[in-house]
């Protein structure tokens, strides 16, 4: 079994590596003057951890952000924890919300997946397929998604305030 993945390399001083099975999502994040690489990953013989937006995923992301990776899988496939996790963690550590509420905040908005290659064995199973130069990204769609997320987040937090 194999999966087709895309990588975003932005034209910035430090190139970022992001792999996702959702090519359309990669184009939205690519921005202008970017290169989107397409890869195939052979999953045979690899230990794979599948995560969903739940407590296990939240704990994994939280530990990972603190450099406490305890997952031994070759590949982790799960929802992208974009920058909103930092906002949510800040809200949680401020005491404004409880841990179960912070998980609800992280479940707001669209869900996109990423694939993290964590071992040399996994990296050896990755095969480059194609590269596409983006002259104009789809930042407008991304901006709308971010604005919708902020609105939904504010509505959820207001709902909590009204309940207390």
C-alpha positions in Angstrom: 0.0 0.0 0.0 1.3 3.5 -0.7 0.1 7.0 -0.1 0.6 10.1 -2.2 1.8 13.0 -0.2 2.6 16.6 -1.0 5.3 18.8 0.5 5.4 22.6 0.7 8.7 24.4 0.4 8.2 28.1 0.8 10.7 30.6 -0.5 11.9 31.8 2.9 15.3 31.8 4.6 14.5 28.4 6.3 12.6 25.9 4.1 9.7 24.2 5.9 8.8 20.6 5.3 5.1 19.7 5.6 3.7 16.5 4.2 0.0 16.0 3.7 -2.2 13.6 1.7 -4.4 16.6 0.8 -2.9 18.2 -2.2 -5.5 21.0 -2.2 -4.6 21.9 1.3 -0.9 22.0 0.4 -1.7 24.6 -2.3 -3.6 26.8 0.1 -0.7 26.8 2.5 2.0 27.2 -0.2 1.5 30.9 -0.8 3.0 32.7 -3.7 6.3 31.6 -5.4 6.3 28.2 -3.7 7.2 24.7 -4.8 4.8 21.9 -4.1 6.5 18.5 -4.2 4.6 15.2 -4.7 5.8 12.0 -3.1 4.7 8.4 -2.7 5.2 6.7 0.6 5.3 2.9 0.6 3.7 1.9 3.9 4.5 -1.8 3.8 6.6 -2.9 6.8 6.2 0.4 8.6 4.7 0.8 12.1 2.0 3.4 11.6 0.2 5.4 14.3 -3.2 6.8 13.2 -4.6 9.6 15.3 -7.9 11.4 15.2 -9.0 14.7 17.0 -9.4 13.1 20.4 -7.7 13.0 23.8 -4.9 10.7 22.5 -4.1 13.1 19.7 -4.2 16.1 22.0 -1.8 14.4 24.4 0.5 13.4 21.6 0.6 17.0 20.2 1.0 18.5 23.7 4.0 16.2 24.5 5.5 16.7 21.1 5.4 20.5 21.5 7.3 20.0 24.7 9.9 17.8 23.0 8.6 14.7 24.9 7.8 12.4 22.0 6.9 8.9 23.3 5.6 7.4 20.1 7.8 4.8 18.6 6.0 4.5 15.3 7.8 5.0 12.0 4.9 7.1 10.7 2.3 9.2 12.4 -0.8 10.1 10.5 -3.2 12.5 12.1 -4.9 15.9 12.1 -2.7 18.9 11.6 -2.2 20.9 14.9 -1.7 24.3 13.3 -0.8 27.4 15.2 -4.2 27.4 17.0 -2.8 24.8 19.4 -0.5 27.5 20.8 -3.4 29.8 21.3 -5.4 27.0 23.0 -2.5 26.0 25.2 -2.1 29.6 26.3 -5.8 29.8 27.1 -5.5 26.5 29.1 -2.4 27.5 31.0 -4.0 30.9 31.9 -6.7 29.0 33.8 -9.5 30.4 31.6 -10.6 27.0 30.3 -10.4 23.4 31.6 -8.4 20.7 29.7 -11.6 19.1 28.3 -12.7 22.5 27.0 -9.3 23.1 25.3 -9.8 19.8 23.4 -13.2 21.2 22.2 -11.4 24.3 21.0 -8.9 22.3 19.0 -11.8 20.5 17.3 -13.2 23.7 15.8 -12.7 24.3 12.1 -11.7 22.2 9.1 -9.7 19.1 9.7 -6.6 18.4 7.5 -4.2 15.6 7.9 -0.4 15.4 8.0 2.0 12.6 7.8 5.1 12.7 10.0 8.0 10.4 9.0 9.8 9.6 12.2 12.4 7.0 11.3 15.1 6.5 8.7 13.1 3.4 7.6 10.1 5.5 6.8 12.2 8.1 5.0 13.8 5.3 2.9 10.2 4.4 1.7 9.5 7.9 0.4 9.8 8.4 -3.4 9.7 11.7 -5.1 7.2 11.9 -8.0 6.8 15.5 -9.1 7.4 19.2 -8.3 5.1 22.1 -9.2 5.9 25.7 -8.9 3.1 27.9 -7.6 3.1 31.4 -9.0 0.0 32.3 -7.0 -1.2 30.5 -3.9 -4.7 30.2 -2.6 -4.2 32.5 0.4 -7.7 33.9 0.0 -9.2 30.5 0.9 -6.8 30.1 3.8 -7.6 33.6 5.1 -11.4 32.8 5.0 -10.7 29.5 6.9 -8.7 31.4 9.6 -11.4 34.1 10.0 -14.1 31.4 10.3 -12.0 29.6 12.9 -11.6 32.8 15.0 -15.3 33.4 14.8 -16.2 29.9 15.9 -13.6 30.0 18.7 -15.0 33.2 20.0 -18.6 31.9 19.8 -17.6 28.8 21.8 -15.9 30.7 24.5 -18.8 33.1 24.8 -21.1 30.1 25.2 -19.0 28.9 28.0 -19.1 32.3 29.7 -22.9 32.4 29.4 -23.1 28.9 31.0 -21.2 29.9 34.1 
